[in-house]
Amino acid sequence: MNTWSPESLTPQKLLRASVVVAAVTIALKFLAWWLTGSVGLLSDAMESIVNLASALFALLMVNIAMRPADADHPYGHHKAEYFSAGFEGLLIIVAAVGIVWAALLRFNDPRGLEQVGLGLALAVVSSALNGGLAWLMLRSARVHRSMALEGDARHLLTDVWTSAGVIVAVALVALTGWLWLDPAIAIAVAMNIMREGVHLMWRSSEGLMDRAVEDEVMAEIEKTLAQFDHRTIRFDHLTTRRSGRRRFVDMHMHMPASWTLGRAAALRGSVEQALMSAVPGLRATIQLLPSDVEAHFDDEKDLI
């Protein structure tokens, strides 16, 4: 297997790499801020601290999510990854507030920038590191269906774009002498990362509330069920949910009442196997019912 393939780049490996890269970029960006005195570069460095804390927490949550099911958690620990995304979103919002505060102070006390060339070079190097890692993480997140990995990758991409804006702004300040531009771009950076933080927290809450599977996964489930003989069997009451990397589907399968239990169970096993082969990580639960029996879930007493 290719060392750099998404399959071999597990969430644990990439999150460990994210911790190392975050530590390096913190050093580079704070050095860039110290050399230039730019509050825009300071805001960029503060976001890298969030990157480090987020990567450490995401690594912890991924390790918990990988634990096998036990007596207290019979469905596994997969939802732990959603806590990672929510925590990262909260840290991003806190960092954004800190950036705005620093920028407002700079508006009242504008300062010229120093050693801009070297400072910008350090910022470019750190952004390149984040961009390369984020690209690898996104590819692996799709393969491993890791919410924690995707959240960290999208945060790194946001960091790359905000760093690009800061670099352009600092260069313009050096060229034009418009000192107000430095704190202004810092506030713009804060608003952008705050938007990303709110988005991550929303996605985390959606996952914790058992959101249905993605449209493409549902389409694959329906396609698989369509392969079976619907003249003698039918499926209804199909419900789905996500739980971290896992996907769950529950349904009823109706069949002729004259069938033996052995025949019905064998067909159910074939359907479950087909579904789990079509959708990696899927767990299917199918209840057997005679064709002339309906299950009712819409009684008001059941909705209380």
Backbone torsions as a table, in degrees:
resi	resn	phi	psi	omega
1	MET	NA	139.0	179.0
2	ASN	-62.0	130.9	-178.4
3	THR	-60.2	-30.3	-176.6
4	TRP	-100.4	11.4	179.5
5	SER	-75.0	151.9	179.7
6	PRO	-58.3	-32.2	-178.9
7	GLU	-66.0	-38.3	-177.5
8	SER	-81.8	-22.6	179.4
9	LEU	-85.4	84.4	-177.3
10	THR	-70.9	158.9	176.8
11	PRO	-54.2	-39.2	-179.2
12	GLN	-63.0	-45.4	-179.7
13	LYS	-61.4	-45.3	-176.1
14	LEU	-71.0	-35.2	178.5
15	LEU	-71.4	-32.6	172.8
16	ARG	-64.3	-41.8	176.8
17	ALA	-62.7	-36.9	179.4
18	SER	-63.8	-37.3	177.3
19	VAL	-62.6	-45.4	-179.5
20	VAL	-65.0	-46.6	-179.3
21	VAL	-63.2	-39.5	179.0
22	ALA	-62.0	-41.5	178.9
23	ALA	-63.5	-41.4	179.0
24	VAL	-65.8	-45.2	-177.5
25	THR	-68.5	-31.8	175.1
26	ILE	-60.1	-46.5	179.5
27	ALA	-61.9	-44.3	-178.6
28	LEU	-65.7	-44.0	-175.4
29	LYS	-73.4	-37.5	177.0
30	PHE	-69.2	-32.0	174.0
31	LEU	-66.0	-41.3	177.4
32	ALA	-61.4	-42.2	178.3
33	TRP	-65.8	-42.6	-178.3
34	TRP	-63.4	-36.5	-179.7
35	LEU	-72.8	-38.5	-172.8
36	THR	-97.3	-31.0	-173.7
37	GLY	78.3	13.2	-176.8
38	SER	-80.2	125.2	176.9
39	VAL	-71.0	-24.8	174.9
40	GLY	-63.8	-44.8	176.9
41	LEU	-69.2	-29.8	175.3
42	LEU	-64.4	-41.6	178.7
43	SER	-62.3	-37.4	178.2
44	ASP	-65.6	-39.8	179.4
45	ALA	-67.4	-37.5	179.0
46	MET	-64.1	-36.3	178.1
47	GLU	-66.4	-31.5	178.7
48	SER	-67.6	-29.7	174.4
49	ILE	-63.8	-40.0	175.7
50	VAL	-62.0	-40.4	178.3
51	ASN	-56.8	-43.5	-178.2
52	LEU	-66.0	-48.4	180.0
53	ALA	-62.4	-39.9	-179.1
54	SER	-66.2	-42.1	-180.0
55	ALA	-64.0	-40.4	178.8
56	LEU	-64.3	-44.9	-179.1
57	PHE	-68.6	-39.8	178.6
58	ALA	-61.7	-40.5	178.4
59	LEU	-62.3	-41.5	178.0
60	LEU	-62.0	-45.4	-177.0
61	MET	-68.6	-37.0	178.0
62	VAL	-64.5	-40.4	177.7
63	ASN	-63.9	-37.6	176.6
64	ILE	-67.9	-42.0	-178.7
65	ALA	-62.5	-26.4	-178.6
66	MET	-80.1	-8.5	-179.7
67	ARG	-65.4	143.7	178.5
68	PRO	-70.5	161.4	176.6
69	ALA	-61.3	148.8	177.7
70	ASP	-138.8	-173.8	-175.8
71	ALA	-62.7	-35.4	-179.1
72	ASP	-84.9	-19.9	-179.2
73	HIS	-133.3	71.8	-174.1
74	PRO	-64.6	-20.2	178.3
75	TYR	-97.4	8.7	178.6
76	GLY	92.4	-174.4	-176.3
77	HIS	-116.2	23.0	-170.0
78	HIS	-63.4	-27.9	-177.5
79	LYS	-69.7	-8.4	179.4
80	ALA	-57.4	-29.9	-178.7
81	GLU	-64.2	-29.3	179.5
82	TYR	-67.3	-32.7	176.8
83	PHE	-64.4	-34.8	178.4
84	SER	-61.3	-47.7	-179.4
85	ALA	-63.8	-40.5	179.4
86	GLY	-65.5	-41.7	178.6
87	PHE	-63.4	-41.9	179.4
88	GLU	-63.6	-41.5	178.1
89	GLY	-60.8	-42.0	179.1
90	LEU	-63.5	-43.4	179.0
91	LEU	-62.7	-38.3	179.4
92	ILE	-62.2	-42.8	-179.6
93	ILE	-64.7	-41.8	177.7
94	VAL	-61.8	-42.7	178.5
95	ALA	-63.2	-39.1	179.9
96	ALA	-62.1	-41.7	178.4
97	VAL	-62.5	-42.3	178.0
98	GLY	-63.2	-38.0	178.7
99	ILE	-65.0	-44.4	179.1
100	VAL	-60.5	-42.6	179.3
101	TRP	-60.8	-46.6	179.2
102	ALA	-63.3	-37.8	-179.1
103	ALA	-68.1	-40.6	179.3
104	LEU	-64.3	-38.0	175.8
105	LEU	-63.2	-37.1	-179.8
106	ARG	-70.1	-31.7	175.8
107	PHE	-59.0	-36.9	-179.6
108	ASN	-81.1	-15.8	-178.5
109	ASP	-139.5	67.7	-176.5
110	PRO	-64.6	142.9	-178.9
111	ARG	-136.1	149.3	175.6
112	GLY	-75.0	161.5	-178.0
113	LEU	-101.8	150.6	-179.2
114	GLU	-126.5	154.4	175.5
115	GLN	44.2	49.3	-174.5
116	VAL	-62.9	-41.5	-176.6
117	GLY	-57.9	-49.8	-179.1
118	LEU	-67.3	-40.3	179.5
119	GLY	-61.8	-43.2	179.6
120	LEU	-67.7	-35.5	178.3
121	ALA	-62.3	-42.0	177.9
122	LEU	-64.6	-39.0	179.2
123	ALA	-65.4	-38.8	179.0
124	VAL	-64.8	-42.6	179.7
125	VAL	-61.8	-44.9	-179.2
126	SER	-65.0	-37.5	178.7
127	SER	-67.2	-37.4	178.3
128	ALA	-63.6	-40.2	177.4
129	LEU	-62.3	-46.1	-180.0
130	ASN	-64.7	-40.9	-178.6
131	GLY	-64.5	-44.3	178.9
132	GLY	-63.9	-42.1	179.8
133	LEU	-67.3	-41.2	-179.8
134	ALA	-62.0	-38.5	179.1
135	TRP	-62.4	-45.7	178.5
136	LEU	-64.3	-39.8	-177.4
137	MET	-67.2	-40.0	179.7
138	LEU	-64.7	-42.0	178.3
139	ARG	-61.5	-43.5	-179.1
140	SER	-71.0	-34.7	-179.1
141	ALA	-62.0	-37.2	179.2
142	ARG	-66.7	-38.8	-178.8
143	VAL	-71.0	-44.5	-174.9
144	HIS	-91.7	-4.2	179.6
145	ARG	53.5	48.4	-176.7
146	SER	-102.4	113.2	177.7
147	MET	-65.6	-40.0	-179.9
148	ALA	-62.3	-43.9	-179.4
149	LEU	-67.0	-42.4	178.9
150	GLU	-63.9	-41.6	179.3
151	GLY	-61.6	-43.5	179.5
152	ASP	-66.9	-38.3	180.0
153	ALA	-65.4	-44.4	-179.0
154	ARG	-67.0	-33.2	175.2
155	HIS	-66.0	-41.4	177.9
156	LEU	-63.2	-39.1	177.7
157	LEU	-63.8	-39.8	176.4
158	THR	-61.3	-39.8	178.0
159	ASP	-61.2	-40.2	179.8
160	VAL	-62.7	-46.8	-178.6
161	TRP	-67.0	-40.0	179.1
162	THR	-68.3	-35.5	176.8
163	SER	-63.0	-40.2	178.1
164	ALA	-61.3	-42.5	178.2
165	GLY	-63.9	-41.2	179.1
166	VAL	-63.8	-42.8	-179.3
167	ILE	-61.1	-45.0	178.6
168	VAL	-62.7	-43.9	-178.3
169	ALA	-64.1	-44.7	179.9
170	VAL	-63.2	-39.3	176.8
171	ALA	-62.8	-40.5	178.6
172	LEU	-66.0	-38.8	177.2
173	VAL	-60.4	-43.0	-180.0
174	ALA	-65.4	-35.7	-177.8
175	LEU	-79.4	-37.2	-172.7
176	THR	-102.6	-23.3	-175.4
177	GLY	80.5	9.4	179.0
178	TRP	-79.3	91.1	-174.7
179	LEU	-66.9	-26.5	-179.8
180	TRP	-65.4	-22.0	-176.6
181	LEU	-67.2	-30.7	-178.5
182	ASP	-63.2	-54.7	177.8
183	PRO	-68.6	-28.0	179.1
184	ALA	-64.5	-44.1	179.9
185	ILE	-70.0	-29.4	176.7
186	ALA	-63.5	-40.6	178.2
187	ILE	-67.1	-39.4	177.1
188	ALA	-61.7	-40.4	176.6
189	VAL	-60.9	-44.2	-178.9
190	ALA	-61.5	-42.6	179.6
191	MET	-64.4	-37.3	-179.0
192	ASN	-67.9	-45.5	-178.1
193	ILE	-73.5	-28.1	175.6
194	MET	-64.2	-39.4	176.7
195	ARG	-60.2	-42.7	178.6
196	GLU	-65.6	-37.8	178.7
197	GLY	-64.1	-43.1	177.9
198	VAL	-63.4	-40.5	-179.9
199	HIS	-62.4	-43.0	-179.7
200	LEU	-65.5	-40.8	179.3
201	MET	-65.7	-36.7	178.1
202	TRP	-65.1	-45.2	179.8
203	ARG	-63.8	-37.1	178.2
204	SER	-63.4	-45.3	-179.7
205	SER	-65.5	-36.5	178.5
206	GLU	-63.1	-40.9	179.3
207	GLY	-67.1	-39.2	-179.8
208	LEU	-68.7	-20.9	179.4
209	MET	-95.0	23.0	174.8
210	ASP	57.9	56.0	177.4
211	ARG	-64.8	147.6	178.1
212	ALA	-63.6	161.2	-179.4
213	VAL	-65.8	164.0	-179.8
214	GLU	-63.0	156.4	-178.1
215	ASP	-57.5	-40.2	-178.1
216	GLU	-68.9	-32.9	176.8
217	VAL	-69.9	-42.1	178.2
218	MET	-62.5	-39.6	178.3
219	ALA	-62.4	-38.1	179.1
220	GLU	-68.0	-38.2	176.8
221	ILE	-62.6	-47.7	-179.4
222	GLU	-64.0	-38.2	178.1
223	LYS	-63.3	-40.2	179.6
224	THR	-67.6	-43.6	179.6
225	LEU	-64.9	-30.7	-179.6
226	ALA	-67.2	-15.9	-179.3
227	GLN	-75.5	-13.6	-177.8
228	PHE	-93.5	158.8	-173.0
229	ASP	-72.5	103.0	-177.1
230	HIS	-84.6	2.7	174.3
231	ARG	-78.5	-25.0	180.0
232	THR	-113.5	-21.6	178.5
233	ILE	-130.5	159.2	174.4
234	ARG	-148.6	156.4	-178.4
235	PHE	-117.8	141.0	173.4
236	ASP	-151.9	-178.5	-177.4
237	HIS	49.0	46.3	-179.2
238	LEU	-83.3	120.4	177.0
239	THR	-128.6	149.3	-178.2
240	THR	-135.0	161.9	173.3
241	ARG	-157.6	157.6	175.3
242	ARG	-104.8	149.7	173.9
243	SER	-148.6	87.5	-175.8
244	GLY	62.0	-123.1	-179.8
245	ARG	-79.6	-17.5	-177.8
246	ARG	-84.1	151.8	170.9
247	ARG	-127.1	137.6	-178.1
248	PHE	-123.0	140.7	175.2
249	VAL	-134.0	133.5	176.5
250	ASP	-122.1	142.6	-179.8
251	MET	-160.7	168.7	171.8
252	HIS	-107.2	141.1	174.9
253	MET	-121.1	116.7	-179.1
254	HIS	-96.7	140.8	-178.2
255	MET	-147.9	166.8	-180.0
256	PRO	-56.8	137.9	-178.9
257	ALA	-65.2	-19.4	-178.5
258	SER	-78.4	-11.0	-178.5
259	TRP	-68.2	147.9	173.6
260	THR	-75.9	157.8	178.7
261	LEU	-61.1	-37.4	179.7
262	GLY	-62.4	-43.7	-179.7
263	ARG	-65.5	-42.6	-179.8
264	ALA	-64.5	-42.4	-179.2
265	ALA	-66.2	-36.1	179.1
266	ALA	-64.9	-41.6	179.0
267	LEU	-67.1	-41.2	177.8
268	ARG	-59.2	-41.4	177.8
269	GLY	-61.6	-38.3	178.4
270	SER	-65.3	-40.9	179.7
271	VAL	-66.0	-45.2	179.7
272	GLU	-61.4	-42.0	-179.5
273	GLN	-66.2	-40.3	178.9
274	ALA	-63.3	-41.8	179.9
275	LEU	-65.5	-44.9	-177.1
276	MET	-71.6	-24.2	174.8
277	SER	-77.0	-34.6	-178.2
278	ALA	-74.3	-33.5	-177.3
279	VAL	-124.5	100.2	179.6
280	PRO	-57.2	136.4	179.0
281	GLY	84.6	0.3	-179.5
282	LEU	-82.2	142.1	172.7
283	ARG	-121.7	121.4	-175.6
284	ALA	-107.6	136.0	174.9
285	THR	-125.3	120.2	-174.2
286	ILE	-123.7	124.7	176.4
287	GLN	-96.3	131.7	-179.1
288	LEU	-88.0	134.2	178.3
289	LEU	-141.7	146.7	173.0
290	PRO	-64.9	157.1	-175.7
291	SER	-60.9	-30.8	-175.5
292	ASP	-95.9	14.7	178.9
293	VAL	-114.8	131.5	178.1
294	GLU	-115.7	142.9	174.0
295	ALA	-99.1	139.6	-176.6
296	HIS	-116.0	124.5	178.9
297	PHE	-116.7	5.8	-172.1
298	ASP	-102.4	7.0	177.0
299	ASP	-64.4	139.9	-176.4
300	GLU	-59.0	-35.4	-178.9
301	LYS	-64.9	-24.0	179.1
302	ASP	-81.9	-13.5	-176.9
303	LEU	-95.9	-4.6	-178.4
304	ILE	-78.3	NA	NA
